[in-house]
Amino acid sequence: MKKKALTPEQSETLLKVLKTRFEKNMNRHNDLKWEKIQPKLEANPEKLWSLNEMETTEGEPDVVDYNKKTDEYLFFDCSPESPKRRSLCYDYQAWDSRKANKPESNVIDTAAEMGIELLTEEQYRQLQELGKFDQKTSSWVKTPASIRELGGAIFCDRRYNTVFMYHNGADSYYAARGFRGMVKV
């Protein structure tokens, strides 16, 4: 199992990257202040580790919201296209059911290993209000149990200036389909 903490140097580097991205994309978080976010990150090394996992897979995590009730900042993958965690079945059950050409892993287990949550369709649409994402790729989103029990899974993308939600067999995987995650800090 991976150690879920960064070295002080890695933490400092990541905090600089996150701060720069935060300042460059103020439209994603108009009323938020970095000075309040950084101490929360520094106080949660495991969350910082997860954000680094998002960063190393080119997810470009950024703050997109703040929940006053829980006092948590929400970081989403904000890369223009689906992060470089692609060609994955939806979950272990789907991966295990494949008889041939199994991908390396699956979305649910990969997200858990990274310490992140898969975006829901609602969160994906919230992200799309902040910019234009997945215009050439697509991203698996959290699938309701009623769909998954029937063998399916859902994914979203943006085409023709519209956000679409589609379905596929959960055991399918494509080089242009990854997943977007979220971390609450």
Sequence and secondary structure as in RCSB ss.txt:
>XXXX:A:sequence
MKKKALTPEQSETLLKVLKTRFEKNMNRHNDLKWEKIQPKLEANPEKLWSLNEMETTEGEPDVVDYNKKTDEYLF
FDCSPESPKRRSLCYDYQAWDSRKANKPESNVIDTAAEMGIELLTEEQYRQLQELGKFDQKTSSWVKTPASIREL
GGAIFCDRRYNTVFMYHNGADSYYAARGFRGMVKV
>XXXX:A:secstr
       HHHHHHHHHHHHHHHHHTGGGSTT  HHHHHHHHHT HHHHHHHHHHHHTT  EEEEEEETTTTEEEE
EE  SS  S  S BSSHHHHHH SSS  S BHHHHHHHHT EE  HHHHHHHHTTS   SS EEEE   HHHHTT
TEEEEEEEETTEEEEEEEETT   TTEEE EEEE 
